Amino acid sequence: MGPLPADTVFHFAAQGRFAAVLAMYHDQGLGPLKLLHFGQAVNTTLGLAFPRTSPDHGTGYDLVGTGQARLDSFAAAYGLLTQLV
């Protein structure tokens, strides 16, 4: 279905209308996704010759050595990667 505006598609997705949202650009998709599911979401790139996933967050340099880092999004990215492989 679509194309739909980025500012409304995530509203419908949060209500369960869509199982997935395909965004054409990083800033269209990751901002709303992180707002709804920070620490649980996975970023994946389609169309490559190999599976590519990554956590929904940045590097977290501000958390290095603090013991506050969480691995939830990394675990989700790894889990999706194993399914794709």
PDB file of N, CA, C and O in Angstrom:
ATOM      1  N   MET A   1       0.851  -1.180   0.000  1.00  0.00           N
ATOM      2  CA  MET A   1       0.000   0.000   0.000  1.00  0.00           C
ATOM      3  C   MET A   1       0.888   1.231   0.000  1.00  0.00           C
ATOM      4  O   MET A   1       1.920   1.253   0.671  1.00  0.00           O
ATOM      5  N   GLY A   2       0.513   2.213  -0.717  1.00  0.00           N
ATOM      6  CA  GLY A   2       1.292   3.430  -0.678  1.00  0.00           C
ATOM      7  C   GLY A   2       1.623   3.926  -2.066  1.00  0.00           C
ATOM      8  O   GLY A   2       1.168   3.358  -3.058  1.00  0.00           O
ATOM      9  N   PRO A   3       2.384   4.944  -2.139  1.00  0.00           N
ATOM     10  CA  PRO A   3       3.125   5.545  -1.031  1.00  0.00           C
ATOM     11  C   PRO A   3       2.223   6.349  -0.085  1.00  0.00           C
ATOM     12  O   PRO A   3       1.188   6.882  -0.486  1.00  0.00           O
ATOM     13  N   LEU A   4       2.643   6.416   1.160  1.00  0.00           N
ATOM     14  CA  LEU A   4       1.944   7.181   2.182  1.00  0.00           C
ATOM     15  C   LEU A   4       2.904   8.197   2.785  1.00  0.00           C
ATOM     16  O   LEU A   4       4.113   7.965   2.792  1.00  0.00           O
ATOM     17  N   PRO A   5       2.399   9.312   3.288  1.00  0.00           N
ATOM     18  CA  PRO A   5       3.274  10.294   3.930  1.00  0.00           C
ATOM     19  C   PRO A   5       3.931   9.709   5.178  1.00  0.00           C
ATOM     20  O   PRO A   5       3.298   8.975   5.938  1.00  0.00           O
ATOM     21  N   ALA A   6       5.183  10.034   5.378  1.00  0.00           N
ATOM     22  CA  ALA A   6       5.926   9.505   6.527  1.00  0.00           C
ATOM     23  C   ALA A   6       5.286   9.905   7.850  1.00  0.00           C
ATOM     24  O   ALA A   6       5.397   9.175   8.835  1.00  0.00           O
ATOM     25  N   ASP A   7       4.621  11.052   7.884  1.00  0.00           N
ATOM     26  CA  ASP A   7       4.058  11.505   9.162  1.00  0.00           C
ATOM     27  C   ASP A   7       2.752  10.803   9.525  1.00  0.00           C
ATOM     28  O   ASP A   7       2.261  10.982  10.640  1.00  0.00           O
ATOM     29  N   THR A   8       2.176  10.012   8.621  1.00  0.00           N
ATOM     30  CA  THR A   8       0.948   9.287   8.946  1.00  0.00           C
ATOM     31  C   THR A   8       1.113   7.774   8.905  1.00  0.00           C
ATOM     32  O   THR A   8       0.381   7.066   9.597  1.00  0.00           O
ATOM     33  N   VAL A   9       2.043   7.260   8.124  1.00  0.00           N
ATOM     34  CA  VAL A   9       2.175   5.815   7.993  1.00  0.00           C
ATOM     35  C   VAL A   9       2.509   5.166   9.333  1.00  0.00           C
ATOM     36  O   VAL A   9       2.041   4.062   9.613  1.00  0.00           O
ATOM     37  N   PHE A  10       3.306   5.827  10.162  1.00  0.00           N
ATOM     38  CA  PHE A  10       3.664   5.237  11.448  1.00  0.00           C
ATOM     39  C   PHE A  10       2.490   5.261  12.421  1.00  0.00           C
ATOM     40  O   PHE A  10       2.413   4.417  13.314  1.00  0.00           O
ATOM     41  N   HIS A  11       1.595   6.196  12.265  1.00  0.00           N
ATOM     42  CA  HIS A  11       0.379   6.217  13.072  1.00  0.00           C
ATOM     43  C   HIS A  11      -0.429   4.955  12.791  1.00  0.00           C
ATOM     44  O   HIS A  11      -0.873   4.278  13.718  1.00  0.00           O
ATOM     45  N   PHE A  12      -0.619   4.640  11.510  1.00  0.00           N
ATOM     46  CA  PHE A  12      -1.354   3.441  11.131  1.00  0.00           C
ATOM     47  C   PHE A  12      -0.613   2.171  11.548  1.00  0.00           C
ATOM     48  O   PHE A  12      -1.231   1.205  11.998  1.00  0.00           O
ATOM     49  N   ALA A  13       0.698   2.177  11.399  1.00  0.00           N
ATOM     50  CA  ALA A  13       1.490   1.003  11.780  1.00  0.00           C
ATOM     51  C   ALA A  13       1.397   0.747  13.282  1.00  0.00           C
ATOM     52  O   ALA A  13       1.309  -0.406  13.705  1.00  0.00           O
ATOM     53  N   ALA A  14       1.417   1.802  14.089  1.00  0.00           N
ATOM     54  CA  ALA A  14       1.313   1.648  15.544  1.00  0.00           C
ATOM     55  C   ALA A  14      -0.041   1.081  15.951  1.00  0.00           C
ATOM     56  O   ALA A  14      -0.161   0.453  17.003  1.00  0.00           O
ATOM     57  N   GLN A  15      -1.045   1.295  15.137  1.00  0.00           N
ATOM     58  CA  GLN A  15      -2.372   0.755  15.406  1.00  0.00           C
ATOM     59  C   GLN A  15      -2.516  -0.691  14.927  1.00  0.00           C
ATOM     60  O   GLN A  15      -3.561  -1.313  15.114  1.00  0.00           O
ATOM     61  N   GLY A  16      -1.452  -1.220  14.304  1.00  0.00           N
ATOM     62  CA  GLY A  16      -1.474  -2.598  13.847  1.00  0.00           C
ATOM     63  C   GLY A  16      -1.941  -2.784  12.419  1.00  0.00           C
ATOM     64  O   GLY A  16      -2.164  -3.914  11.986  1.00  0.00           O
ATOM     65  N   ARG A  17      -2.090  -1.715  11.692  1.00  0.00           N
ATOM     66  CA  ARG A  17      -2.576  -1.809  10.308  1.00  0.00           C
ATOM     67  C   ARG A  17      -1.527  -2.395   9.366  1.00  0.00           C
ATOM     68  O   ARG A  17      -1.871  -2.985   8.342  1.00  0.00           O
ATOM     69  N   PHE A  18      -0.255  -2.234   9.707  1.00  0.00           N
ATOM     70  CA  PHE A  18       0.833  -2.746   8.875  1.00  0.00           C
ATOM     71  C   PHE A  18       1.773  -3.597   9.714  1.00  0.00           C
ATOM     72  O   PHE A  18       1.988  -3.308  10.891  1.00  0.00           O
ATOM     73  N   ALA A  19       2.329  -4.631   9.128  1.00  0.00           N
ATOM     74  CA  ALA A  19       3.328  -5.461   9.793  1.00  0.00           C
ATOM     75  C   ALA A  19       4.719  -4.857   9.663  1.00  0.00           C
ATOM     76  O   ALA A  19       5.591  -5.118  10.491  1.00  0.00           O
ATOM     77  N   ALA A  20       4.927  -4.057   8.634  1.00  0.00           N
ATOM     78  CA  ALA A  20       6.232  -3.442   8.392  1.00  0.00           C
ATOM     79  C   ALA A  20       6.035  -2.144   7.624  1.00  0.00           C
ATOM     80  O   ALA A  20       5.019  -1.943   6.957  1.00  0.00           O
ATOM     81  N   VAL A  21       7.028  -1.268   7.731  1.00  0.00           N
ATOM     82  CA  VAL A  21       7.018  -0.007   6.994  1.00  0.00           C
ATOM     83  C   VAL A  21       8.335   0.091   6.234  1.00  0.00           C
ATOM     84  O   VAL A  21       9.407  -0.083   6.813  1.00  0.00           O
ATOM     85  N   LEU A  22       8.251   0.364   4.962  1.00  0.00           N
ATOM     86  CA  LEU A  22       9.436   0.563   4.129  1.00  0.00           C
ATOM     87  C   LEU A  22       9.631   2.061   3.940  1.00  0.00           C
ATOM     88  O   LEU A  22       8.761   2.746   3.401  1.00  0.00           O
ATOM     89  N   ALA A  23      10.767   2.561   4.382  1.00  0.00           N
ATOM     90  CA  ALA A  23      11.082   3.979   4.228  1.00  0.00           C
ATOM     91  C   ALA A  23      12.172   4.130   3.169  1.00  0.00           C
ATOM     92  O   ALA A  23      13.117   3.343   3.119  1.00  0.00           O
ATOM     93  N   MET A  24      12.031   5.130   2.342  1.00  0.00           N
ATOM     94  CA  MET A  24      13.012   5.358   1.283  1.00  0.00           C
ATOM     95  C   MET A  24      14.295   6.004   1.802  1.00  0.00           C
ATOM     96  O   MET A  24      15.359   5.850   1.203  1.00  0.00           O
ATOM     97  N   TYR A  25      14.191   6.721   2.908  1.00  0.00           N
ATOM     98  CA  TYR A  25      15.337   7.427   3.459  1.00  0.00           C
ATOM     99  C   TYR A  25      15.443   7.168   4.959  1.00  0.00           C
ATOM    100  O   TYR A  25      14.434   6.970   5.635  1.00  0.00           O
ATOM    101  N   HIS A  26      16.652   7.170   5.465  1.00  0.00           N
ATOM    102  CA  HIS A  26      16.942   6.939   6.879  1.00  0.00           C
ATOM    103  C   HIS A  26      16.114   7.852   7.775  1.00  0.00           C
ATOM    104  O   HIS A  26      15.481   7.377   8.718  1.00  0.00           O
ATOM    105  N   ASP A  27      16.107   9.139   7.501  1.00  0.00           N
ATOM    106  CA  ASP A  27      15.428  10.098   8.372  1.00  0.00           C
ATOM    107  C   ASP A  27      13.907  10.008   8.302  1.00  0.00           C
ATOM    108  O   ASP A  27      13.224  10.453   9.225  1.00  0.00           O
ATOM    109  N   GLN A  28      13.372   9.450   7.243  1.00  0.00           N
ATOM    110  CA  GLN A  28      11.925   9.263   7.160  1.00  0.00           C
ATOM    111  C   GLN A  28      11.465   8.151   8.090  1.00  0.00           C
ATOM    112  O   GLN A  28      10.404   8.246   8.706  1.00  0.00           O
ATOM    113  N   GLY A  29      12.257   7.113   8.187  1.00  0.00           N
ATOM    114  CA  GLY A  29      11.815   5.934   8.900  1.00  0.00           C
ATOM    115  C   GLY A  29      12.332   5.771  10.309  1.00  0.00           C
ATOM    116  O   GLY A  29      11.580   5.386  11.204  1.00  0.00           O
ATOM    117  N   LEU A  30      13.601   6.055  10.521  1.00  0.00           N
ATOM    118  CA  LEU A  30      14.185   5.735  11.816  1.00  0.00           C
ATOM    119  C   LEU A  30      13.705   6.649  12.938  1.00  0.00           C
ATOM    120  O   LEU A  30      13.571   6.201  14.077  1.00  0.00           O
ATOM    121  N   GLY A  31      13.442   7.917  12.643  1.00  0.00           N
ATOM    122  CA  GLY A  31      12.957   8.825  13.691  1.00  0.00           C
ATOM    123  C   GLY A  31      11.639   8.368  14.296  1.00  0.00           C
ATOM    124  O   GLY A  31      11.555   8.181  15.510  1.00  0.00           O
ATOM    125  N   PRO A  32      10.609   8.184  13.478  1.00  0.00           N
ATOM    126  CA  PRO A  32       9.335   7.706  14.027  1.00  0.00           C
ATOM    127  C   PRO A  32       9.443   6.314  14.644  1.00  0.00           C
ATOM    128  O   PRO A  32       8.806   6.035  15.660  1.00  0.00           O
ATOM    129  N   LEU A  33      10.240   5.443  14.042  1.00  0.00           N
ATOM    130  CA  LEU A  33      10.403   4.098  14.580  1.00  0.00           C
ATOM    131  C   LEU A  33      11.011   4.138  15.981  1.00  0.00           C
ATOM    132  O   LEU A  33      10.553   3.437  16.883  1.00  0.00           O
ATOM    133  N   LYS A  34      12.043   4.959  16.155  1.00  0.00           N
ATOM    134  CA  LYS A  34      12.681   5.074  17.461  1.00  0.00           C
ATOM    135  C   LYS A  34      11.751   5.713  18.489  1.00  0.00           C
ATOM    136  O   LYS A  34      11.805   5.380  19.673  1.00  0.00           O
ATOM    137  N   LEU A  35      10.910   6.617  18.042  1.00  0.00           N
ATOM    138  CA  LEU A  35       9.944   7.216  18.947  1.00  0.00           C
ATOM    139  C   LEU A  35       8.993   6.166  19.505  1.00  0.00           C
ATOM    140  O   LEU A  35       8.649   6.202  20.686  1.00  0.00           O
ATOM    141  N   LEU A  36       8.567   5.233  18.661  1.00  0.00           N
ATOM    142  CA  LEU A  36       7.617   4.209  19.071  1.00  0.00           C
ATOM    143  C   LEU A  36       8.261   3.005  19.750  1.00  0.00           C
ATOM    144  O   LEU A  36       7.670   2.417  20.656  1.00  0.00           O
ATOM    145  N   HIS A  37       9.469   2.631  19.321  1.00  0.00           N
ATOM    146  CA  HIS A  37      10.053   1.358  19.774  1.00  0.00           C
ATOM    147  C   HIS A  37      11.543   1.454  20.067  1.00  0.00           C
ATOM    148  O   HIS A  37      12.292   0.539  19.725  1.00  0.00           O
ATOM    149  N   PHE A  38      11.990   2.535  20.691  1.00  0.00           N
ATOM    150  CA  PHE A  38      13.428   2.689  20.948  1.00  0.00           C
ATOM    151  C   PHE A  38      13.942   1.508  21.762  1.00  0.00           C
ATOM    152  O   PHE A  38      13.348   1.130  22.772  1.00  0.00           O
ATOM    153  N   GLY A  39      15.043   0.935  21.316  1.00  0.00           N
ATOM    154  CA  GLY A  39      15.651  -0.184  22.010  1.00  0.00           C
ATOM    155  C   GLY A  39      15.094  -1.540  21.616  1.00  0.00           C
ATOM    156  O   GLY A  39      15.583  -2.565  22.092  1.00  0.00           O
ATOM    157  N   GLN A  40      14.084  -1.569  20.760  1.00  0.00           N
ATOM    158  CA  GLN A  40      13.489  -2.835  20.340  1.00  0.00           C
ATOM    159  C   GLN A  40      13.508  -3.006  18.825  1.00  0.00           C
ATOM    160  O   GLN A  40      13.363  -4.119  18.319  1.00  0.00           O
ATOM    161  N   ALA A  41      13.684  -1.923  18.115  1.00  0.00           N
ATOM    162  CA  ALA A  41      13.557  -1.947  16.660  1.00  0.00           C
ATOM    163  C   ALA A  41      14.865  -2.368  15.989  1.00  0.00           C
ATOM    164  O   ALA A  41      15.941  -2.309  16.586  1.00  0.00           O
ATOM    165  N   VAL A  42      14.739  -2.790  14.742  1.00  0.00           N
ATOM    166  CA  VAL A  42      15.885  -3.213  13.944  1.00  0.00           C
ATOM    167  C   VAL A  42      15.868  -2.463  12.629  1.00  0.00           C
ATOM    168  O   VAL A  42      14.820  -2.333  11.996  1.00  0.00           O
ATOM    169  N   ASN A  43      17.011  -1.974  12.220  1.00  0.00           N
ATOM    170  CA  ASN A  43      17.187  -1.330  10.924  1.00  0.00           C
ATOM    171  C   ASN A  43      17.783  -2.383   9.992  1.00  0.00           C
ATOM    172  O   ASN A  43      18.798  -2.999  10.317  1.00  0.00           O
ATOM    173  N   THR A  44      17.161  -2.587   8.846  1.00  0.00           N
ATOM    174  CA  THR A  44      17.696  -3.539   7.877  1.00  0.00           C
ATOM    175  C   THR A  44      17.712  -2.892   6.493  1.00  0.00           C
ATOM    176  O   THR A  44      16.884  -2.032   6.192  1.00  0.00           O
ATOM    177  N   THR A  45      18.643  -3.305   5.668  1.00  0.00           N
ATOM    178  CA  THR A  45      18.755  -2.789   4.315  1.00  0.00           C
ATOM    179  C   THR A  45      18.376  -3.901   3.343  1.00  0.00           C
ATOM    180  O   THR A  45      18.936  -4.996   3.387  1.00  0.00           O
ATOM    181  N   LEU A  46      17.434  -3.611   2.482  1.00  0.00           N
ATOM    182  CA  LEU A  46      16.994  -4.590   1.485  1.00  0.00           C
ATOM    183  C   LEU A  46      17.744  -4.387   0.181  1.00  0.00           C
ATOM    184  O   LEU A  46      18.245  -3.294  -0.086  1.00  0.00           O
ATOM    185  N   GLY A  47      17.825  -5.421  -0.623  1.00  0.00           N
ATOM    186  CA  GLY A  47      18.409  -5.316  -1.953  1.00  0.00           C
ATOM    187  C   GLY A  47      19.903  -5.529  -2.012  1.00  0.00           C
ATOM    188  O   GLY A  47      20.498  -5.375  -3.079  1.00  0.00           O
ATOM    189  N   LEU A  48      20.526  -5.876  -0.910  1.00  0.00           N
ATOM    190  CA  LEU A  48      21.965  -6.156  -0.924  1.00  0.00           C
ATOM    191  C   LEU A  48      22.196  -7.631  -1.225  1.00  0.00           C
ATOM    192  O   LEU A  48      21.267  -8.435  -1.149  1.00  0.00           O
ATOM    193  N   ALA A  49      23.410  -7.984  -1.561  1.00  0.00           N
ATOM    194  CA  ALA A  49      23.749  -9.382  -1.843  1.00  0.00           C
ATOM    195  C   ALA A  49      23.929 -10.190  -0.559  1.00  0.00           C
ATOM    196  O   ALA A  49      24.152 -11.400  -0.613  1.00  0.00           O
ATOM    197  N   PHE A  50      23.833  -9.532   0.587  1.00  0.00           N
ATOM    198  CA  PHE A  50      24.012 -10.185   1.884  1.00  0.00           C
ATOM    199  C   PHE A  50      23.041  -9.546   2.875  1.00  0.00           C
ATOM    200  O   PHE A  50      22.637  -8.398   2.688  1.00  0.00           O
ATOM    201  N   PRO A  51      22.664 -10.273   3.922  1.00  0.00           N
ATOM    202  CA  PRO A  51      21.766  -9.671   4.918  1.00  0.00           C
ATOM    203  C   PRO A  51      22.498  -8.629   5.753  1.00  0.00           C
ATOM    204  O   PRO A  51      23.645  -8.840   6.150  1.00  0.00           O
ATOM    205  N   ARG A  52      21.840  -7.510   6.019  1.00  0.00           N
ATOM    206  CA  ARG A  52      22.429  -6.444   6.815  1.00  0.00           C
ATOM    207  C   ARG A  52      21.386  -5.934   7.804  1.00  0.00           C
ATOM    208  O   ARG A  52      20.329  -5.445   7.407  1.00  0.00           O
ATOM    209  N   THR A  53      21.691  -6.052   9.089  1.00  0.00           N
ATOM    210  CA  THR A  53      20.827  -5.516  10.138  1.00  0.00           C
ATOM    211  C   THR A  53      21.678  -4.678  11.076  1.00  0.00           C
ATOM    212  O   THR A  53      22.896  -4.846  11.138  1.00  0.00           O
ATOM    213  N   SER A  54      21.036  -3.775  11.803  1.00  0.00           N
ATOM    214  CA  SER A  54      21.739  -3.003  12.820  1.00  0.00           C
ATOM    215  C   SER A  54      20.745  -2.584  13.896  1.00  0.00           C
ATOM    216  O   SER A  54      19.544  -2.500  13.639  1.00  0.00           O
ATOM    217  N   PRO A  55      21.248  -2.319  15.106  1.00  0.00           N
ATOM    218  CA  PRO A  55      20.381  -1.829  16.172  1.00  0.00           C
ATOM    219  C   PRO A  55      19.765  -0.486  15.788  1.00  0.00           C
ATOM    220  O   PRO A  55      20.253   0.194  14.886  1.00  0.00           O
ATOM    221  N   ASP A  56      18.703  -0.116  16.471  1.00  0.00           N
ATOM    222  CA  ASP A  56      18.017   1.137  16.141  1.00  0.00           C
ATOM    223  C   ASP A  56      18.680   2.364  16.754  1.00  0.00           C
ATOM    224  O   ASP A  56      18.197   3.482  16.570  1.00  0.00           O
ATOM    225  N   HIS A  57      19.757   2.176  17.464  1.00  0.00           N
ATOM    226  CA  HIS A  57      20.392   3.306  18.148  1.00  0.00           C
ATOM    227  C   HIS A  57      21.786   3.555  17.597  1.00  0.00           C
ATOM    228  O   HIS A  57      22.298   2.776  16.792  1.00  0.00           O
ATOM    229  N   GLY A  58      22.382   4.628  18.032  1.00  0.00           N
ATOM    230  CA  GLY A  58      23.741   4.964  17.603  1.00  0.00           C
ATOM    231  C   GLY A  58      24.782   4.193  18.389  1.00  0.00           C
ATOM    232  O   GLY A  58      24.495   3.143  18.964  1.00  0.00           O
ATOM    233  N   THR A  59      25.979   4.721  18.408  1.00  0.00           N
ATOM    234  CA  THR A  59      27.099   4.021  19.034  1.00  0.00           C
ATOM    235  C   THR A  59      27.050   4.045  20.560  1.00  0.00           C
ATOM    236  O   THR A  59      27.593   3.143  21.198  1.00  0.00           O
ATOM    237  N   GLY A  60      26.431   5.024  21.145  1.00  0.00           N
ATOM    238  CA  GLY A  60      26.310   5.081  22.601  1.00  0.00           C
ATOM    239  C   GLY A  60      27.613   5.390  23.317  1.00  0.00           C
ATOM    240  O   GLY A  60      27.850   4.898  24.421  1.00  0.00           O
ATOM    241  N   TYR A  61      28.463   6.204  22.694  1.00  0.00           N
ATOM    242  CA  TYR A  61      29.746   6.529  23.320  1.00  0.00           C
ATOM    243  C   TYR A  61      29.571   7.136  24.715  1.00  0.00           C
ATOM    244  O   TYR A  61      30.437   6.971  25.575  1.00  0.00           O
ATOM    245  N   ASP A  62      28.471   7.827  24.939  1.00  0.00           N
ATOM    246  CA  ASP A  62      28.253   8.445  26.248  1.00  0.00           C
ATOM    247  C   ASP A  62      27.993   7.413  27.345  1.00  0.00           C
ATOM    248  O   ASP A  62      28.045   7.746  28.529  1.00  0.00           O
ATOM    249  N   LEU A  63      27.714   6.168  26.965  1.00  0.00           N
ATOM    250  CA  LEU A  63      27.453   5.116  27.944  1.00  0.00           C
ATOM    251  C   LEU A  63      28.665   4.224  28.207  1.00  0.00           C
ATOM    252  O   LEU A  63      28.627   3.385  29.107  1.00  0.00           O
ATOM    253  N   VAL A  64      29.732   4.392  27.439  1.00  0.00           N
ATOM    254  CA  VAL A  64      30.910   3.539  27.591  1.00  0.00           C
ATOM    255  C   VAL A  64      31.438   3.633  29.016  1.00  0.00           C
ATOM    256  O   VAL A  64      31.680   4.722  29.536  1.00  0.00           O
ATOM    257  N   GLY A  65      31.608   2.475  29.632  1.00  0.00           N
ATOM    258  CA  GLY A  65      32.180   2.400  30.971  1.00  0.00           C
ATOM    259  C   GLY A  65      31.224   2.731  32.100  1.00  0.00           C
ATOM    260  O   GLY A  65      31.631   2.729  33.261  1.00  0.00           O
ATOM    261  N   THR A  66      29.955   3.017  31.793  1.00  0.00           N
ATOM    262  CA  THR A  66      29.011   3.385  32.846  1.00  0.00           C
ATOM    263  C   THR A  66      28.202   2.197  33.348  1.00  0.00           C
ATOM    264  O   THR A  66      27.595   2.276  34.416  1.00  0.00           O
ATOM    265  N   GLY A  67      28.181   1.107  32.607  1.00  0.00           N
ATOM    266  CA  GLY A  67      27.372  -0.044  32.986  1.00  0.00           C
ATOM    267  C   GLY A  67      25.886   0.155  32.711  1.00  0.00           C
ATOM    268  O   GLY A  67      25.064  -0.630  33.184  1.00  0.00           O
ATOM    269  N   GLN A  68      25.528   1.190  31.956  1.00  0.00           N
ATOM    270  CA  GLN A  68      24.129   1.497  31.690  1.00  0.00           C
ATOM    271  C   GLN A  68      23.666   1.073  30.299  1.00  0.00           C
ATOM    272  O   GLN A  68      22.482   1.192  29.983  1.00  0.00           O
ATOM    273  N   ALA A  69      24.571   0.586  29.474  1.00  0.00           N
ATOM    274  CA  ALA A  69      24.204   0.202  28.117  1.00  0.00           C
ATOM    275  C   ALA A  69      23.266  -0.997  28.152  1.00  0.00           C
ATOM    276  O   ALA A  69      23.404  -1.888  28.990  1.00  0.00           O
ATOM    277  N   ARG A  70      22.307  -1.004  27.227  1.00  0.00           N
ATOM    278  CA  ARG A  70      21.368  -2.120  27.097  1.00  0.00           C
ATOM    279  C   ARG A  70      21.609  -2.802  25.761  1.00  0.00           C
ATOM    280  O   ARG A  70      21.984  -2.158  24.781  1.00  0.00           O
ATOM    281  N   LEU A  71      21.396  -4.086  25.731  1.00  0.00           N
ATOM    282  CA  LEU A  71      21.663  -4.876  24.524  1.00  0.00           C
ATOM    283  C   LEU A  71      20.398  -5.290  23.791  1.00  0.00           C
ATOM    284  O   LEU A  71      20.474  -6.078  22.848  1.00  0.00           O
ATOM    285  N   ASP A  72      19.248  -4.790  24.188  1.00  0.00           N
ATOM    286  CA  ASP A  72      17.978  -5.228  23.614  1.00  0.00           C
ATOM    287  C   ASP A  72      17.928  -5.089  22.091  1.00  0.00           C
ATOM    288  O   ASP A  72      17.584  -6.040  21.389  1.00  0.00           O
ATOM    289  N   SER A  73      18.269  -3.915  21.587  1.00  0.00           N
ATOM    290  CA  SER A  73      18.187  -3.686  20.150  1.00  0.00           C
ATOM    291  C   SER A  73      19.247  -4.486  19.398  1.00  0.00           C
ATOM    292  O   SER A  73      18.995  -4.959  18.289  1.00  0.00           O
ATOM    293  N   PHE A  74      20.419  -4.639  19.986  1.00  0.00           N
ATOM    294  CA  PHE A  74      21.439  -5.474  19.363  1.00  0.00           C
ATOM    295  C   PHE A  74      20.960  -6.918  19.267  1.00  0.00           C
ATOM    296  O   PHE A  74      21.128  -7.571  18.237  1.00  0.00           O
ATOM    297  N   ALA A  75      20.359  -7.411  20.353  1.00  0.00           N
ATOM    298  CA  ALA A  75      19.844  -8.785  20.350  1.00  0.00           C
ATOM    299  C   ALA A  75      18.748  -8.955  19.299  1.00  0.00           C
ATOM    300  O   ALA A  75      18.681  -9.987  18.633  1.00  0.00           O
ATOM    301  N   ALA A  76      17.889  -7.945  19.151  1.00  0.00           N
ATOM    302  CA  ALA A  76      16.833  -8.008  18.135  1.00  0.00           C
ATOM    303  C   ALA A  76      17.438  -8.011  16.733  1.00  0.00           C
ATOM    304  O   ALA A  76      16.982  -8.753  15.864  1.00  0.00           O
ATOM    305  N   ALA A  77      18.459  -7.188  16.509  1.00  0.00           N
ATOM    306  CA  ALA A  77      19.120  -7.133  15.197  1.00  0.00           C
ATOM    307  C   ALA A  77      19.800  -8.461  14.884  1.00  0.00           C
ATOM    308  O   ALA A  77      19.735  -8.943  13.753  1.00  0.00           O
ATOM    309  N   TYR A  78      20.444  -9.044  15.872  1.00  0.00           N
ATOM    310  CA  TYR A  78      21.110 -10.332  15.681  1.00  0.00           C
ATOM    311  C   TYR A  78      20.078 -11.432  15.417  1.00  0.00           C
ATOM    312  O   TYR A  78      20.291 -12.302  14.573  1.00  0.00           O
ATOM    313  N   GLY A  79      18.963 -11.386  16.145  1.00  0.00           N
ATOM    314  CA  GLY A  79      17.914 -12.381  15.937  1.00  0.00           C
ATOM    315  C   GLY A  79      17.330 -12.322  14.533  1.00  0.00           C
ATOM    316  O   GLY A  79      17.099 -13.357  13.908  1.00  0.00           O
ATOM    317  N   LEU A  80      17.089 -11.102  14.034  1.00  0.00           N
ATOM    318  CA  LEU A  80      16.595 -10.972  12.661  1.00  0.00           C
ATOM    319  C   LEU A  80      17.645 -11.454  11.658  1.00  0.00           C
ATOM    320  O   LEU A  80      17.316 -12.111  10.671  1.00  0.00           O
ATOM    321  N   LEU A  81      18.887 -11.127  11.916  1.00  0.00           N
ATOM    322  CA  LEU A  81      19.968 -11.569  11.025  1.00  0.00           C
ATOM    323  C   LEU A  81      20.008 -13.080  10.917  1.00  0.00           C
ATOM    324  O   LEU A  81      20.150 -13.617   9.818  1.00  0.00           O
ATOM    325  N   THR A  82      19.885 -13.774  12.037  1.00  0.00           N
ATOM    326  CA  THR A  82      19.920 -15.248  11.990  1.00  0.00           C
ATOM    327  C   THR A  82      18.718 -15.801  11.225  1.00  0.00           C
ATOM    328  O   THR A  82      18.827 -16.837  10.569  1.00  0.00           O
ATOM    329  N   GLN A  83      17.579 -15.122  11.303  1.00  0.00           N
ATOM    330  CA  GLN A  83      16.419 -15.555  10.535  1.00  0.00           C
ATOM    331  C   GLN A  83      16.631 -15.345   9.036  1.00  0.00           C
ATOM    332  O   GLN A  83      16.226 -16.176   8.223  1.00  0.00           O
ATOM    333  N   LEU A  84      17.265 -14.235   8.681  1.00  0.00           N
ATOM    334  CA  LEU A  84      17.498 -13.932   7.266  1.00  0.00           C
ATOM    335  C   LEU A  84      18.536 -14.853   6.650  1.00  0.00           C
ATOM    336  O   LEU A  84      18.450 -15.190   5.469  1.00  0.00           O
ATOM    337  N   VAL A  85      19.513 -15.261   7.444  1.00  0.00           N
ATOM    338  CA  VAL A  85      20.571 -16.142   6.943  1.00  0.00           C
ATOM    339  C   VAL A  85      19.988 -17.520   6.738  1.00  0.00           C
ATOM    340  O   VAL A  85      20.697 -18.435   6.318  1.00  0.00           O
TER     341      VAL A  85
END
